[in-house]
Amino acid sequence: MAKIKTSFFCQNCGTQYSKWQGQCNACKEWNTIVEEVIQKEEKTSWKPTSEVKKAPKPLKIAEIDSSQEVRMDTLDGELNRVLGGGIVPGSLILLGGEPGIGKSTLLLQISLKLPYKTLYVSGEESQKQIKMRAERITPEGDNCYILTETKTQNIFRQIEEMEPEIVIIDSIQTLHTDYIESTAGSISQIRECTAELIKFAKETNVPVILIGHITKDGTIAGPKILEHMVDTVLQFEGDRNHVYRILRSLKNRFGSTAELGIYEMLGSGLREVSNPSEILLSHREEELSGTAIASTLEGMRPLMIEIQALVSTAVYGTPQRSTTGYNAKRLNMLLAVLEKRAGFRLGTKDVFLNVTGGISVDDPAIDLAVVAAILSSNEDIPVGKDVCFAGEVGLSGEIRPVNRVEQRIQEAEKLGFATIFVSKYNKISTKFPGIKVVLVSKIEEVVEHLFG
């Protein structure tokens, strides 16, 4: 056995030091450096019986095969959209999220539906526990194999025997390797186990999906280098008090990071929400003041969201400005524009703004709907249920054009809206017979159309 050494690692960024110090020089965090026992040992390949591959030769860029890589269909439309069309063979995907949010349920549900031979490795639950959950989700799943193991050498031995087409690890923090003597979940163990899995994925062209725990700050536990090592980082978000879950891509080497997947948590697993507007719009019988519908975009997907505003007389000397799901500074800017350009006296009133559905939106195209909701609450006149908005408001009170406006209008027409307000400066070439497109250039024109 080689000589056992100790080394010091930063728990935040993974930087290694020869001795302890109070502050990490790399990330500037205090009291994050801890001592770990490491063992320097000659490492073998992930597959001990395999021959050592020849070193790759440099190629001219014109000689490299540029044919499109065939992606593996997950049979899950939301996951396919977020990944950019499916799983790329040989890629490493990291899925993070809060405890109990549904990470294991999502991947088990997908592994049961996959038409590929899948190995689901769990270091947190027994095979019987996983079986109970699988029966609740779907009783079928001929291609899914369950392994409860935490030692990477044993996992690779099973992989060598059954030769799966996809490997799922739940979770990376529970794995440990013989090459490192520190405990599972430590910086060096996570880094070494991930490095072994990356080597396996790239040499065999088998994709690996990892589940990662997150810290109380919302970041994935372990060194930051973990996110640099993998090809794709997915974030599974949601409130445990609500049934809806959002799947976002924080990093994607093979697709866009602007796409969004939405699921509904049910007793039988996660249901794909193909039409997100159904959860973001409230179905009310009577018309209420202070609400307006905005057309926004998340990646390539248009969404119709409901903006709620409440304007009331300030009880105290300083009026309150409170927002949920919207930038508070942008709300203050829009209130200043209404005060200066449109003549509304809102400086002495409390203004509360809410984006329904529990989502946060930073698309400037919802400015016009925010203004309409505020003015509707202030005047106590409801905006029609079949009216929606897509426009950015400038500091001079003009309605600025927004990108991909025709896609927004098409989505509003599909959902049955009768009227949409857009900027006069948007170039619209397509005819929309099912919806009336109102072109406006200033806030005054919008006020005149809505409130007379």
Phi, psi and omega per residue, in radians:
M1 nan 2.448 3.140
A2 -1.255 2.858 -3.126
K3 -1.154 2.310 -3.130
I4 -1.467 2.291 -3.137
K5 -2.128 2.778 2.993
T6 -1.982 2.572 3.095
S7 -2.451 2.951 -3.073
F8 -2.074 2.295 -3.104
F9 -2.202 2.511 3.010
C10 -1.394 2.184 -3.130
Q11 -1.255 -0.249 -3.116
N12 -1.560 -0.850 -3.057
C13 -2.036 -0.188 3.074
G14 1.521 0.101 3.139
T15 -1.151 2.412 -3.089
Q16 -1.725 2.445 3.123
Y17 -2.269 2.692 3.122
S18 -1.450 -0.344 3.106
K19 -2.553 2.886 -3.093
W20 -1.303 2.548 2.992
Q21 -2.600 2.795 -3.011
G22 -1.280 -0.700 -3.080
Q23 -2.053 2.445 3.074
C24 -1.362 2.259 -3.127
N25 -1.232 -0.405 -3.059
A26 -1.469 -0.940 -3.065
C27 -1.804 -0.056 3.066
K28 1.151 0.315 3.089
E29 -1.490 2.601 -3.123
W30 -1.734 2.550 3.025
N31 0.980 0.652 3.092
T32 -1.919 -0.023 -3.072
I33 -1.603 2.167 -3.126
V34 -2.226 2.735 3.141
E35 -1.557 2.389 3.096
E36 -2.323 2.554 3.091
V37 -1.517 2.197 3.105
I38 -2.147 2.732 -3.126
Q39 -2.270 2.014 3.099
K40 -1.374 2.066 -3.078
E41 -2.560 2.589 3.122
E42 -1.140 2.133 -3.066
K43 -1.570 2.483 3.034
T44 -1.770 3.017 3.109
S45 -1.219 2.869 3.080
W46 -1.074 -0.404 -3.127
K47 -2.137 1.621 -2.982
P48 -1.013 -0.534 -3.074
T49 -1.442 -0.197 -3.078
S50 -1.364 2.630 3.103
E51 -1.347 2.640 3.134
V52 -1.217 2.215 -3.120
K53 -1.251 2.614 3.099
K54 -1.237 2.576 -3.132
A55 -1.156 2.410 -3.133
P56 -1.192 2.528 3.126
K57 -1.666 2.595 3.083
P58 -1.196 2.455 3.135
L59 -2.133 2.628 2.980
K60 -1.154 2.611 -3.081
I61 -1.113 -0.479 3.114
A62 -1.282 -0.388 -3.106
E63 -1.498 -0.229 -3.094
I64 -1.301 2.350 3.134
D65 -1.202 2.090 -3.073
S66 -1.846 0.275 3.135
S67 -1.137 2.572 -3.066
Q68 -1.127 2.271 3.117
E69 -1.223 2.275 3.135
V70 -1.301 2.143 -3.133
R71 -1.566 2.707 3.133
M72 -1.641 2.081 -3.113
D73 -1.280 2.215 -3.133
T74 -1.538 -0.083 -3.057
L75 1.064 0.349 3.084
D76 -2.192 1.860 -3.031
G77 -1.046 -0.656 -3.113
E78 -1.203 -0.779 3.123
L79 -1.160 -0.706 3.094
N80 -1.035 -0.717 -3.128
R81 -1.125 -0.785 -3.100
V82 -1.171 -0.649 -3.136
L83 -1.330 -0.297 -3.136
G84 1.733 0.373 3.092
G85 2.167 -0.030 -3.125
G86 2.391 -3.104 -3.112
I87 -1.504 2.255 3.080
V88 -1.426 2.217 3.121
P89 -1.005 2.376 3.129
G90 1.444 0.091 -3.108
S91 -1.586 2.795 3.100
L92 -2.062 2.107 -3.061
I93 -2.005 2.276 3.135
L94 -1.966 2.130 3.134
L95 -1.936 2.091 -3.134
G96 -2.022 2.752 3.117
G97 3.016 2.892 -3.112
E98 -1.182 2.766 3.085
P99 -1.080 2.358 3.089
G100 1.396 0.112 -3.082
I101 -1.386 -0.407 3.098
G102 2.093 0.370 -3.117
K103 -1.119 -0.878 -3.122
S104 -1.139 -0.669 3.116
T105 -1.098 -0.749 -3.133
L106 -1.077 -0.858 -3.074
L107 -1.263 -0.598 3.074
L108 -1.160 -0.708 3.119
Q109 -1.096 -0.721 3.134
I110 -1.213 -0.710 -3.120
S111 -1.150 -0.514 3.098
L112 -1.279 -0.479 -3.125
K113 -1.576 -0.344 -3.026
L114 -1.075 2.413 3.072
P115 -1.436 0.161 -3.117
Y116 -1.898 2.718 3.093
K117 -1.218 2.003 -2.989
T118 -2.071 2.358 3.044
L119 -1.914 2.028 3.134
Y120 -1.785 1.909 -3.103
V121 -1.750 2.105 -3.130
S122 -2.061 2.249 3.049
G123 -1.855 0.083 -3.046
E124 -2.036 -0.469 -3.074
E125 -2.212 2.729 3.075
S126 -1.435 2.926 3.141
Q127 -1.118 -0.599 3.126
K128 -1.175 -0.696 3.103
Q129 -1.092 -0.756 3.130
I130 -1.149 -0.670 3.109
K131 -1.066 -0.736 3.120
M132 -1.075 -0.731 3.124
R133 -1.208 -0.691 -3.131
A134 -1.103 -0.675 3.113
E135 -1.175 -0.544 3.094
R136 -1.248 -0.627 -3.112
I137 -1.342 -1.041 3.126
T138 -2.752 2.348 -3.108
P139 -1.288 -0.266 -3.100
E140 -1.662 2.946 3.123
G141 2.530 1.249 -3.040
D142 -1.325 -0.356 -3.023
N143 -1.712 0.060 -3.051
C144 -1.789 2.214 3.105
Y145 -2.010 2.338 -3.090
I146 -1.855 2.282 3.086
L147 -2.288 2.231 3.058
T148 -1.835 1.811 -3.060
E149 -2.753 2.574 3.117
T150 -2.105 -0.223 -3.117
K151 -1.568 2.153 -3.033
T152 -1.107 -0.620 -3.121
Q153 -1.098 -0.699 3.095
N154 -1.205 -0.633 3.119
I155 -1.103 -0.792 -3.132
F156 -1.158 -0.538 3.093
R157 -1.141 -0.717 3.098
Q158 -1.213 -0.649 3.098
I159 -1.081 -0.715 -3.138
E160 -1.099 -0.596 -3.108
E161 -1.347 -0.792 -3.014
M162 -1.688 -0.299 3.075
E163 0.910 1.171 3.125
P164 -1.283 2.827 3.097
E165 -1.655 -0.375 3.076
I166 -2.481 2.423 3.109
V167 -2.091 2.297 3.098
I168 -2.079 2.242 -3.120
I169 -1.971 2.154 3.139
D170 -2.259 1.688 0.031
S171 -2.232 2.983 -3.083
I172 -1.160 -0.462 -3.128
Q173 -1.259 -0.269 -3.130
T174 -1.631 -0.190 -3.093
L175 -1.373 2.674 3.005
H176 -2.585 2.675 -3.119
T177 -2.129 2.706 -3.137
D178 -1.228 -0.330 -3.065
Y179 -1.310 -0.303 3.136
I180 -2.145 2.335 -3.075
E181 -1.641 -0.049 3.140
S182 -1.311 2.956 -3.055
T183 -1.282 2.773 3.095
A184 -1.095 2.441 -3.119
G185 1.630 -0.155 3.119
S186 -1.341 2.916 -3.083
I187 -0.990 -0.873 -3.061
S188 -1.186 -0.638 3.129
Q189 -1.157 -0.807 -3.139
I190 -1.056 -0.779 -3.106
R191 -1.139 -0.750 -3.101
E192 -1.220 -0.757 3.134
C193 -1.109 -0.717 3.107
T194 -1.135 -0.691 3.121
A195 -1.085 -0.700 3.106
E196 -1.133 -0.713 3.141
L197 -1.191 -0.641 3.092
I198 -1.115 -0.759 3.123
K199 -1.077 -0.736 3.105
F200 -1.094 -0.800 -3.087
A201 -1.116 -0.751 -3.081
K202 -1.263 -0.588 -3.104
E203 -1.363 -0.556 -3.064
T204 -1.824 -0.142 -3.100
N205 1.107 0.461 3.098
V206 -1.750 2.132 3.127
P207 -1.223 2.538 3.126
V208 -2.166 2.267 3.089
I209 -1.950 2.158 -3.126
L210 -1.895 2.462 2.953
I211 -1.736 2.295 -3.126
G212 -2.108 2.375 3.047
H213 -1.294 2.785 3.076
I214 -2.081 2.745 3.123
T215 -1.491 3.100 -3.141
K216 -1.169 -0.325 3.088
D217 -1.427 -0.111 -3.137
G218 1.623 0.017 3.133
T219 -1.662 2.718 -3.114
I220 -1.192 2.281 -3.082
A221 -1.130 2.574 -3.107
G222 1.858 -3.106 -3.105
P223 -1.215 2.644 3.106
K224 -1.108 -0.411 -3.140
I225 -1.110 -0.374 3.109
L226 -1.035 -0.719 3.139
E227 -1.250 -0.460 3.093
H228 -1.331 -0.523 -3.063
M229 -1.284 -0.644 -3.048
V230 -1.437 2.890 -3.114
D231 -1.506 -0.616 -3.068
T232 -2.392 2.366 3.061
V233 -2.065 2.067 3.119
L234 -1.912 2.510 3.113
Q235 -2.080 2.174 3.118
F236 -1.773 1.980 -3.015
E237 -2.034 2.891 3.070
G238 2.637 2.918 3.098
D239 -1.809 2.285 -3.122
R240 -1.148 -0.257 3.087
N241 -1.477 -0.177 3.100
H242 -2.031 2.795 -3.043
V243 -1.605 -0.109 -3.048
Y244 -1.703 2.479 3.129
R245 -2.194 2.505 -3.129
I246 -2.061 2.281 3.102
L247 -1.881 2.026 -3.134
R248 -2.010 2.745 3.058
S249 -1.893 2.036 3.116
L250 -1.543 -0.457 3.120
K251 -2.655 2.362 3.135
N252 -2.662 1.935 3.123
R253 -1.329 -0.195 -3.049
F254 -2.130 0.269 -3.134
G255 -3.060 -3.011 -3.096
S256 -1.390 2.617 3.056
T257 -1.727 0.099 -3.100
A258 -1.665 -0.061 -3.098
E259 -1.376 2.820 -3.029
L260 -2.454 2.382 3.040
G261 -2.096 2.400 -3.080
I262 -2.143 2.315 3.124
Y263 -2.208 2.732 3.025
E264 -2.018 2.196 -3.124
M265 -1.424 2.051 3.122
L266 -2.091 3.030 3.096
G267 -1.145 -0.446 -3.133
S268 -1.711 0.323 3.116
G269 2.026 -2.737 -3.087
L270 -1.802 2.222 3.098
R271 -1.727 2.340 3.092
E272 -1.236 2.336 3.075
V273 -1.794 1.708 -3.084
S274 -1.352 -0.407 3.111
N275 -2.101 1.553 -3.054
P276 -1.096 -0.416 -3.101
S277 -1.090 -0.390 -3.141
E278 -1.154 -0.456 -3.135
I279 -1.710 -0.250 -3.070
L280 -1.725 -0.161 3.115
L281 -1.976 2.285 3.121
S282 -1.471 2.495 -3.133
H283 -1.736 1.716 -3.079
R284 -2.022 2.639 -3.120
E285 -1.421 -0.909 -3.079
E286 -1.685 2.729 3.126
E287 -1.422 2.350 -3.128
L288 -2.119 2.546 3.106
S289 -1.346 2.723 3.084
G290 1.540 0.172 3.101
T291 -2.152 2.513 3.097
A292 -2.619 2.608 -3.104
I293 -1.787 2.265 3.127
A294 -2.002 2.568 3.058
S295 -1.793 2.018 -3.109
T296 -2.174 3.003 -3.127
L297 -2.220 2.367 2.960
E298 -2.100 1.764 -3.026
G299 1.206 -2.149 3.093
M300 -1.666 0.014 -3.014
R301 -1.755 2.115 3.057
P302 -1.406 2.456 3.129
L303 -2.253 2.500 2.996
M304 -1.823 2.063 -3.096
I305 -2.100 2.689 -3.111
E306 -1.786 2.260 3.093
I307 -1.828 2.233 3.107
Q308 -2.011 2.347 3.135
A309 -2.313 2.568 3.057
L310 -2.332 2.085 3.112
V311 -2.006 2.126 -3.130
S312 -2.450 2.825 -3.135
T313 -1.175 2.327 -3.105
A314 -1.213 2.231 3.128
V315 -1.349 -0.667 -3.131
Y316 -1.711 3.089 -3.074
G317 -1.144 -0.725 -3.111
T318 -1.694 2.096 -3.138
P319 -1.194 2.593 -3.132
Q320 -1.565 2.540 3.043
R321 -2.258 1.813 -3.045
S322 -2.173 2.348 3.138
T323 -2.297 2.636 3.019
T324 -2.292 2.018 -3.142
G325 1.454 0.166 -3.114
Y326 -2.493 2.633 -3.100
N327 -1.217 2.111 -3.093
A328 -1.135 -0.617 3.139
K329 -1.175 -0.629 3.113
R330 -1.213 -0.599 3.063
L331 -1.088 -0.757 3.102
N332 -1.068 -0.655 3.118
M333 -1.130 -0.771 -3.133
L334 -1.157 -0.637 3.097
L335 -1.145 -0.641 3.090
A336 -1.165 -0.660 3.101
V337 -1.132 -0.755 3.115
L338 -1.106 -0.631 -3.138
E339 -1.229 -0.765 -3.021
K340 -1.454 -0.819 -2.979
R341 -1.595 -0.614 -3.056
A342 -1.792 -0.165 3.039
G343 1.424 0.268 3.118
F344 -1.512 2.309 -3.101
R345 -1.571 1.564 -3.114
L346 -1.939 0.037 -3.077
G347 -1.175 -0.396 -3.110
T348 -1.858 0.297 -3.063
K349 -2.122 2.564 3.016
D350 -1.303 2.421 3.096
V351 -2.245 2.131 3.094
F352 -2.053 2.326 -3.091
L353 -2.257 2.434 -3.111
N354 -2.466 2.342 2.982
V355 -1.718 2.052 -3.047
T356 -1.233 2.798 3.123
G357 1.597 -0.083 3.103
G358 1.285 0.371 3.133
I359 -1.863 2.786 3.084
S360 -1.910 2.337 -3.071
V361 -2.170 2.296 3.064
D362 -2.085 0.278 3.116
D363 -1.316 2.119 3.131
P364 -1.143 -0.216 -3.117
A365 -1.208 -0.208 3.132
I366 -1.567 0.035 3.141
D367 -0.963 -0.776 -3.064
L368 -1.126 -0.653 3.101
A369 -1.207 -0.631 3.087
V370 -1.079 -0.798 3.115
V371 -1.083 -0.754 -3.126
A372 -1.115 -0.703 -3.140
A373 -1.167 -0.720 3.131
I374 -1.113 -0.810 -3.126
L375 -1.187 -0.605 3.111
S376 -1.113 -0.738 3.111
S377 -1.206 -0.675 -3.119
N378 -1.140 -0.728 -3.121
E379 -1.541 -0.196 -3.074
D380 1.009 0.701 3.074
I381 -2.109 2.130 -3.096
P382 -1.255 2.561 2.984
V383 -1.508 2.465 -3.098
G384 -0.975 2.518 -3.127
K385 -1.154 -0.401 -3.095
D386 -1.752 0.389 3.140
V387 -1.999 2.372 3.069
C388 -2.384 2.987 -2.980
F389 -2.394 2.572 3.031
A390 -2.648 1.671 -3.124
G391 -2.955 2.579 3.073
E392 -1.719 2.433 -3.122
V393 -1.786 2.196 3.112
G394 -1.562 3.000 -3.091
L395 -1.198 -0.395 3.124
S396 -1.575 0.085 3.112
G397 1.565 0.073 3.136
E398 -1.445 2.690 3.087
I399 -1.649 1.962 -3.054
R400 -1.558 2.657 3.133
P401 -1.238 2.727 3.120
V402 -2.137 2.791 -3.098
N403 -1.362 2.669 3.084
R404 0.867 0.848 -3.068
V405 -1.197 -0.562 -3.117
E406 -1.154 -0.604 3.099
Q407 -1.172 -0.647 3.102
R408 -1.154 -0.753 -3.138
I409 -1.125 -0.709 -3.135
Q410 -1.085 -0.707 3.114
E411 -1.156 -0.712 3.114
A412 -1.122 -0.696 3.117
E413 -1.135 -0.693 -3.126
K414 -1.139 -0.579 -3.115
L415 -1.533 0.051 3.007
G416 1.608 0.256 3.088
F417 -1.303 2.512 -3.077
A418 -1.619 -0.498 -3.050
T419 -2.433 2.458 3.022
I420 -2.348 2.334 3.100
F421 -1.683 2.153 3.086
V422 -2.335 2.949 -3.126
S423 -1.230 2.513 3.092
K424 -1.168 -0.344 -3.074
Y425 -1.556 -0.044 3.022
N426 -1.296 2.376 3.096
K427 -1.598 1.949 -3.115
I428 -1.996 2.006 -3.109
S429 -1.740 -0.400 -3.084
T430 -1.532 2.519 3.062
K431 -1.580 2.389 3.127
F432 -2.130 1.636 -3.063
P433 -1.223 -0.386 -3.042
G434 -1.566 -0.016 -3.095
I435 -2.555 2.522 3.116
K436 -1.596 2.124 -3.137
V437 -1.715 1.994 -3.141
V438 -1.719 2.098 -3.121
L439 -1.664 2.166 -3.128
V440 -2.255 2.668 -3.138
S441 -2.089 -0.354 -3.125
K442 -2.398 2.805 3.124
I443 -1.089 -0.616 -3.123
E444 -1.009 -0.650 3.137
E445 -1.170 -0.679 3.117
V446 -1.127 -0.762 3.134
V447 -1.078 -0.727 -3.137
E448 -1.127 -0.707 3.139
H449 -1.172 -0.707 -3.016
L450 -1.431 -0.771 -2.958
F451 -2.051 -0.017 3.077
G452 1.307 nan nan
